[in-house]
Amino acid sequence: MIKVFLIVSSSGKIRIRRFYDEVEFARQQQIEQKLIVLTSKLSPNSCNFFKDLDGIYDKKCKIVMRFFGTLYFIAVIDEDESELGVLDLIQNIVDLMDKIFDNACELDVLYHPDKMNALIDEIIVAGIVVETNIMDIQEALKQQETQIKNK
Amino acid sequence: MSSGSHLSKELHDLIKSIGETRSKQEEDKIIIKEVQQLKTKLNEKNMPQKKVREMLIKAIYIEMLGHDASFVHINAIHLTQSKSLALKRLGYLCCSLFLDNDSELLILLVATLQKDLTSTNVHIVVNALTAVGKLISKTFVNALTEPVLKLLTHSTDIVRKKALMVMQIIRQLNQDCIAEQDYDDRIRRGIQDKEPSVMGAAFNLYHEELKKGAVNKFKPLTGTFVSMLKQIIEHKLHKDYDYHRFPAPWLQIKLLQILTLLGANDLKVSEQIYEVLGTTLRRADDTTINIGYAVTYQCVKCISGIYPQQSLLEQAANSVSRFLKSENNNLKYLGINALTQIVSISQKYVLEHQMTIVDCLESNDDTLKKETLELLYKMTNEQNCEVIIQKLIHFLKTSSDSNFKKDLFVKISLLNEKHAPTQEWFIKTANTLFEYGSEFIDNDVRNNFFKLLIDNFNDIGSEFGVFITEIYSELLKNDLQDNILKIVCWVIGEIGSQIYDQDPNKLNELTQLIILKLDSQLESETTISWILTCLAKLQSARAFQMFDQTRAIFQKYMQSKNLDCQQRAIDFYTLAKFNAALKGSQFITVDPKMQFLDAYVQQERQRGAQPYNPSLQVKAAALGSATEAPSLNFIPYSDTKYGGNKTGTFGTEENKLTTQNPSAPTIAGPWDDTGYNQKQPPPPKPTIATPMSIGSTTGIGSNSSGQTTTKTTMQSMGSGQMGLNTNQSQSTYVPSVRPLPPKEDPNLKEKQKLANQLFAPISQTQQQPSQSTQKKGITTMAASKQMNSNINTNQPQQPKQTAQVLNLLEIDEPLPIQSSQQPIIGTSQGYVQQPQIINQKPIIAQQQQLWSQPTAQIQSIPQQQIKSYIPANINVDQYEQLWERNQNIKEITLQSKIKSEQDFRKMIQTININIIEVIDQEIICAGANAESKSCVLLYGSYSLNGSLELKINSTDPKDAEYILALIKRQFC
């Protein structure tokens, strides 16, 4: 399962924060800071996976990181989750953002936390990836938006 | 970009100003100002919806930056009651983000949630479900279970899917909410759902259940999952579920995870899986997209997780090896991980890719390097260890990353210990390793290495000793780093001095080399301490001649500013005097019978003194209160009467004992308040101060406690364990730590065991005083190793000879050169020992028996004469005293039928003596010969595998032989 999903700007500011296990706010911030430090290890050709050897979240966990534009997408996953699967999931999320925000950028994430979170909620429920079909998610989100607009 | 056109300039400005701040302080200032504005505005009534929305978004932003925005929580809850979907959604989102599961505000939310879950608007339901999934807690789980379960049959798939997930959370929180059967039915209906997305969600629930351990319950469903996977890979699902034309990869991954858990350790289930697994792997292999690799990886994980199947393992290893050759580091990483999994099942398939794996170490990616190292470590075996270690050492040489080097260093040394093909190779590799990784040598590494060497030395004997001394004395001729020099010093001092104990030329040569090092450039003063210690050890060798030089050196360093050096120099200087004095000591004979007193005794007796009769007292001891003879009282006095002063019980006898052992005024036996704490029952020596003190470096047992100083230091040197914890190495003397099991070793052991069994009665008789004297000195020699050292007649016994010198100081041991009774036994010893090695040539032994009659006699005693024993009623203290008085100790380790205390008791009953005390697996017993009333003390330690360690101490050696023979006949 996915334990943490974060979107962080390249300046080290949190843009989206989702913790799927109960974690105290203070510890959440510690974890975030350490993960942000870890982003410095990511370079274009390096491996996107890290083992959480230092126990940032839990020593059994793995960390998947991916950089798009100005945003780092970080997922902390447990040992069962497939690293490569999550990497493609991040790709999926970015594709969806592009479709919903029409060429997404960091500001969209900032201005529309509600839409962004709704998007993530469609894909990850309680830390488990429930939907990966972009078409379905897009459809569901579109319906919501039209309803909001109509009212 | 769709900029927030509907958003006000305020939010835009806030975000912009935060973005422009240069310090945390500036940011904090802005936020504090903003929070105050928000607080006042939120309290205003009739705020337009749009404004409220914006304010909440600001609050999210503020909280995201790590500031407190709790003032807005109540507004978020208000918002959930809004009729507008947009506001409701934002309200629920804020609640999910801001509130903890135990927040008191949640109770305000329950009614709204209940209402929204039953709404006719799908999107309201979905949002409410999402919020329930995040916020549900034990306190109101009951209130929400019913509406959630109803949604499982909702007409929209998005709702059914989410309801399934929420149902799982509910069950996790409170099992009573949904009955097990009901729950199982509902997930089963989930996988039967016509919508694949709901089915996918249900897979997650199965996976979670399986992870929790409900494997057996779901095993019957294996077929269903297999056929689902089959349908997916055959493109039976709708095209919508393809991802880059690859059919539903995430569903495949999930199914593979489920199958892995179902098939683990179960051949029957696994057999159902093999076929589909092979096909899935093949199809995934055909793609060149990332997600295809993800499926491949999952297949490999599955293959290594279920009951192993050869062809699949091979297929998996081949697929994965392609990952390794990829340019993409992610794939390499997964490849390494996958191979690590396969290797734990079987090394065979991975070994082919060995060199590809090694090349991954060249990567500049830290994660990858670490994983590779881990894999290499796991896949190294006896065959490939030379190649792999060579490669690893190459990386150690070239790498500049010190963390990685440290890892490498540790792994190489472990591998070397485990798999080195020969001792020579082991030592050479260790030296290369130390050379390139000298910065990583710390006390642990060093001590571990020393322990390995000394264990090997004890096992293999002089050959190994000569070998390593040669290697290290060669090394001495080069310039060495301090860390390595320390090791060399230790080896030369510890092993070299034993090996060349009798060889003055070699000793001189070694000493010269070591002394030269004192003049070389040294990094730290502690190294000098090591060198001094080495010299001290060398000078304790018998053939050492360079006392003048060493004394000069010690004298020089007595002025050293380094306290450690100084202390050592002083100690060793003093020792040097003793060593020189002891040179002649081998010709001194100590007469334990004190015959020089005979004349005096004669004289006294003529004057009318009572003759001294030790057997009287032994008898008394053995029979305890049963004797009528008015003799000594062996029953303890009550504490008050006794006053805690134990001396005096034995009268003059006791005094004699105590004067012999000045360092142990009270009875120093192995049994104390805490129980039995030493292997060798009667230790007539001052105990060695185990935590070798002085300075930071380990080793060197100079104990500064007054008169015992010299003795203890010499002991630790003589026993060949300086620098190591003597007691520890003794008690942990188990084969598992032996790093270099020489190929012939097990055989040899077998032979020894056999020889032991065949010839034990004879060899036992041979273990007359001279033998046991030696043994006592070498505390570190485990009983089982005795044979080993006996084989190589002279050389390996040298350490013992140093020990012998030591025993001279302790007086009461019988000595090799003895009075008239023993020479026969003494001479025959050399021969009768031989059968242990030359057991194919019994002729020699027979010949021997022909012309040494007494041997035959002794041998036949146990069979011909039947002795009987009676129990002796004594206590532990008396046992100890008796033990120290008698020195005819027979030690033997047998492979016996005795595996429990009961067995042991039975054996003791058969002999008809009685048990005095039992502590764990160690038992002491005492008895007396029914005829002669001579005393027999027995110490036994059994173990569950049947190895039985016995020590029999008897006034009359024949008793011990008889009992041993009895035990061997009936219990081995």
Interface residues (C-beta under 8 A of the other chain):
Chain A: S11 K13 I14 R15 I16 R17 E22 F25 Q29 K41 N45 S46 C47 N48 F49 F50 K51 L53 D80 S82 E83 L84 G85 L87 D88 L89 Q91 F101 D102 N103 A104 C105 L107 D108 L110 Y111 H112 P113 D114 N117 A118 D121 E122 V125 A126 I128 V129 V130 E131 T132 N133 M135 D136 A140 Q143 Q144 Q147 I148 K151
Chain B: M1 S2 S3 G4 L7 L11 I15 G19 I57 I60 Y61 M64 L65 G66 K83 S84 L85 A86 R89 L90 L93 S96 L97 D100 N101 N121 V122 H123 V126 N127 T130 G133 K134 I158 K161 K162 M165 V166 Q168 I169 S197 G200 A201 N204 H207 E208 K211 D240 Y241 Y243 P249 W250 I253 Q257 N290 I291 Y293 A294 Y297 Q298 N329 N330 K332 Y333 L334 N364 D365 D366 T367 L368 K370 E371
